[in-house]
């Protein structure tokens, strides 16, 4: 089982290349999203929110599709035009050989970081669960929250808990939502301002924003190594807060009162990262300015800079891709004269002792790259025999063979070949 997981063309190989290719895939998605958002600075926050969400969803789906195609392998992956061929140029270069050689370490490091981030999120959820259980109840404020829910069209029961150690109300939960209210706000903030903040939290509940927030956390955990993912997630949170402000303003005593409440929060702002929604999310000063001057629709100042920062690397990656594509076309071109194996140089594959004892049989199809000097530069399993040990033995055997390189216009060329090893007992 371990050999099947680690062998070339196996799960680790497919997952590793999906992660590597997301470096340029994420850059392209981030560049496209940044350019679209930069072109729509005065658009409604709902539209910008949808665009940012689409970008983050693309970041999740593109490597997932790449992984599936690579796991299916062979003709299926190569036969789907764009997605399948994009993997070829990178692996055709010398750098790819180094990456492939360390693929196990790359995937292991990625998995370790994912575990740490997942544990961090789990601790945040555990903290919220404890806060809900240990938080104090306030019948008066619970009644006000129930009235807000009814006025804003929220049919679900929304619980309210008073918690120490927070600087802003926090919303968590989807099916059984709860609003955690800092104890300090009950005594240090006028009731009408606190109610304005609760209206903002109720807007999140009405829109089911907690579900999107969980998807964001998932993307940040799985694709933590790409700046575009963090930027997209930040933009989603920014636009989401503007939408919630718009919904809450009508139930908070007007935009000015909500702006006043946010300005009070700005004095108490603190950094936290938990799988929940808080009223102090996004750029508070930008939100306050927007509430006080509705005609001002100022996008974050980082939009244009982010667009440039993502477009330029994306263009560089695209240039490298097309250069690699040209190289790949030469490698994959059918030579005038195909490469020929020198069977005298091929040692008979060694039958693995464990496979021999278990009397494993089968046929493995190999695809390998023959260099201009006749050596095997790369080899992979196109179709497994069903027994990883036999596949590995066949790969080891083909790498020991020497070939007469293929010829094109009288010159030796690099070309791909395919061969089948049949493991059977006479």
N, C-alpha and C positions, 0 to 999 in steps of 0.2 A: 504493500500500500504506500509506503514511504517513497519507493522508487517511482511509482506512478505519479506521485505528487510532484516530485522534483525533476523528473526526466525532461529533456528538451521537448517543447511542445506541450508540456503538462500544465497543470493549474498555475503553478508558481510562474512559469514562463509567460503564460497568457496574461496573468494578473500584472506581472511586472511590466510587460510592454504596454499594457493599457495605462498604467500609471505614468510611464515615461512619455507616451504619446500625448497624454493630457497636458503636458507642459506647453506644447504649441496649440493644442485644441483649446485649452483654457484661455490662452493669450488671444486667440482669434475671437472667442465668444466675448471676452471682456472688452476687446477693442470695438467689436460691433455694437455691443450694448452701450459703451461709453459714448460712441459717436452718435447713436440715436438719441440718447439722453441729452447730449450737448446740443443737439439740434432742436430739442423741445424744452427749453428752459422755462417757458411760460405755460406749458401744458398743465392740465389738471393732475393733481398728485395720484389720482386713481390710474391714469394712463401710464405715468412714469413708474408707478408701483408694479403694474402688470408687465411692463417691459423688463424691469429688474428681475421680477419673479421668473419670467420666461428665460432670461439669461442664466439664472442659477439652475433652473430645471435642465437647460441644455448642458450645463456643466456636469450634472449628475448623469444624464442619459447618454451623452457621447462616449465617455469611457466605459459605461455599462454595455453599450452596443459593441464597442471595440473588443471588450472582454468576451462577449458571447460569440462573436465572429471568430476570434482566435481559438476559443475552446472547440468550436465546431470544426475549424481547421480546413485545410486542403482546398478542394474545389469550391466549397461553399463560400469561404472567406475570400478566395481569389476571384470568384465570379461576381461579387457585388462591387460595382465599379469604384465609387469614391472611397468608402470606408475601408475596403479591403486593400486597395492599392496604396493608401497613405502609409501603411506600415512598412512597405518595401524599401523606400529610399533610406530611411534611417538605419535599417538593418543591413543595407548594402555597404555602408561605410565602415571604416576601421573602428570608429568610436563604438559602434554597435557591438563589436566583438568584446570590447572591454566591459560594456554594460551587461552583455549576456553572461560573461564570466562571473560577474558579481551580482547576478540577478537574485540569488538566494538571500544575500545580505541586504539588498535594496528592499525586497519584500518584507524581510524580517524587521528592518528598521521602521518601515511604514506601519507594519502591524503593531509594533511596540508603541509607537506614537499614538496610534488610534486607540489602543487600550488605555493609555494615560488620559487622553482627552475624554474617552467614554467614561472612565472612572470619575473624572472631574464633573462631567454632566450628571452622573449618577449621584454624586455627593450633593450637587445642587438640588436635585429632585428629593433626595432624602431630607435635606434641610427644610425644604418647603413642606414635606409631609409632616415633619416634626412640628414646624411652626403652625400648621393647620390644627394639629391635635392639641398643642399646648397653648395656642393663642386664646386670649380672652374674648368673650362675647360681649357685645354692647347692644342691647335691645333697641335703644333709640336710633343708633346709626344703622342697625340692620333694617329697621323700618324705613329709614330714608333711602337705603340702597334698594329695598323692594319697590319703593315708589319710582325710583329712577329706572329700574328694570321694566316696570310696567309702562312708563312714559316713553321709553326708547324701544319698545317692542321686543324685549327679551323674555321669552316664555319660561326659560329654565330658572330654577332656583339658584340664586347666587349667594353664597355664604360670605360673611365678613368676619375677620379675625383681627384682633389687636395684637401686634407683635412689637417687641422691643428690638432695637438694633437696625432698623431700616431708616432710610431718609426719604423714601417715596413709596406711595402705594404700589403694590405689585399684584398682577393678575396671573393666575396659574390654573391649569385644568381646562378640559374641553367639555366633557359630559357633565361634570360636577364642578363648575368654576368656583373659584374662591378669590376674594380680594383681601390681601394682607395690608393692613393699615398701620403705619408706624405709631407707636404710642406717643411719641413726641409731638406728632402733628395734632393729636386730639387736644393737647393742652397748649400748644404753641402756635396754632394757626386758626384764624377766624373760621367758624363753621361754614360760612358761605363759600370760602375759598377751598376748604377741604371737599365740600360737595362738588365743586367744579372739577377737582381732580378725580373724584369718584365717577363723575359723568364720563371723563376721558377713559377710565378703566372699563366702564360699561360699554363704551363704543368698541373696544377691543373684543369684548365678549360677544357682542352682537355680530361682529364680522368674522368670528371664529379665527381670529389672528393667531391664537395659540397653536393651531395645527400647522400653519405656515412657519411659525417660529421653531417648531420641532423639526420640520424639514430643513430649515436653515442650520440648526445644530447638527443634523446628520451630515449635511454637506461640509460643514466646517470640520467635522471629525474625519470623514473619509478623504477629503481633498485639502487637508490643512496646509499642505506644502505650496499651494498656489495662491499668490496674492490676489488674483482676479476673483477667487471665491470669497475672500474676506471683503473685498471692495463691494462686490455685488450684494453680499449679505448686509453690509452697512447701509447701502443705498435702499434696500428693502425696508430696513428698520426706520430710516429717515422718512421715506415717503409714507410709511404706515402710520407714523406719529402725526404727520400732517392730516391724513385722512381722519384719524381718530379725533384730532382737534376740531376739524370741521363738523363732525357728527356731534361732538360734545358741546360745542359752543351754544347751540340752541337750548340745551338743557342745563347749562351752567350759569345762566344769568347773563349771557352775552360774551362775545370774544374778549372784551376788556377784562372781565372778571377772570376768565380762564388764563389770560396773559398775566394778570396779577398773581394768580396762584402759581403759575410756572416760574415767575420771577422769584417767588419765595422759595420754590424748590431749587432754583439755580444757586441759591446761597448754601443749600444743603447737599449739593450734588456730590456723588461719590461713585467710584468705579466698582461695578460688579458684573459677573458673568454667570447667570443662572438661566435655566430653561424656563423663563417666565417673562412677562411683559411689565414694564414699569413706566410710570408717567414721566420720568426724567430721561426717557430714551431720546435718541437723536440729538440734534443741535438745538439746545434750549433757547439760545439767544435768537437764532434764526426763526424758530417757531413763535417766539414772543413778538418779534418784529412783524411777522406775517399776520398774526392775529390783530395787531394794532393798526397795520396798514395792509388791508386785504389786497390792494392792487399790486403790492410788491410780491413778486413771485421769484425770489432769488434762489437759484440753484446753488448747492454747495460749491465753494470756490475750487474744490479739488476736481470738479468734473472735467474741465478742459485739460488740466495737467494729467489726470488719469487717462484720458483719451490718448494723449500723446505718448504717455509712458507705456500704454498697452499696444498702440498701433505700431510704433517703431520696432519693438521686439517681434511683433507679429509679422511685419513686413520682412524682417531679417529671417525669421523662421520660414516664411513663405519662399524667400529667395533660396534658402538652403534646401527647401523641399524640392523646388523645381530643378535645382542643380542636381540634387540626388535622384530626381525622377529621370533626368537625362542619363545619369550613370546607370540607373536601374534598367533603362531601355536598352543600353548597350549590353549589360549583363544578361538580360533576358532575351535578347535578340537571337533568332535561330541562326547559327553559324552555317557557312557553306558546307563545312565538313564537321560533323559532330565529334565530340571527344570520344576516345576509345580507351578502354581500360587495359592496362598491362597486367594480365592475370598472374604473371610470374611474380609480381611485386605484392600480390594480395595474400596475406596469411589467412588460413582458414579460421573463421570466427570460433572463439572458444566457447563451448557450451557451458553455461553457468551450472555449477554443481547442484545448486538447489533445484534448478529447472530440470536438470537431467534426472535427479532423484524423483522429482514429481512427474516426470515424463510429459512435460509441457511441450506442445507443438503449436505451429502457427506460421503465418506469413506476415512479414513486416515490410512495408513499402517505405523506402528512404528517398528523400530529395536532397541533393547535395550540390554544392557550388565548386566547379573545377576552375582553378586559377590558370593563368597563362603558362605557369611552370609545370602544370600537370598535377599539382597537389590539391587535396581537398581543403578548401578554405572554410567551408561551413557545411553542416549536415543537420538534418532534422527528420523527425518521424512524420511522414505524411499519413500513413495508416498503420495503426498499431497491430501487433500480433495478438494482443490481448494479455500479454505477459510482459511487464516492464523489464524484467531481467533480460529477456530475449531481445527486446528492442534496444536496450543499452549495449548488449554484446554486438548486435549488428552495426550500431553506430560506431563502436570502437573498431570494428573490422574494416568498415569502409574508409575510415580516416587513415588506415595504414596502406591503402592502395595508392598507386600512382597511375596517372592517365597520360595519354597523348592529347594535349589540349585541342579544343576545337579550332577550326581555321575559318577566317572570313577575309576575303580579298587577299589571300596568301599570307595573312598575319594571324598569330595565335590570339585567341580571345577568351575572355572569361565567360563561362556558360553553365547553365543548370542542367543536371541530369537526374534521372530517376532509376531506381533499381529495387528489385524485390529479393529479400532473403527468405527462403523457405526452411523452416525448422521442422524436420520430420524424422522419424525412425525408419530405417530400412528393414 
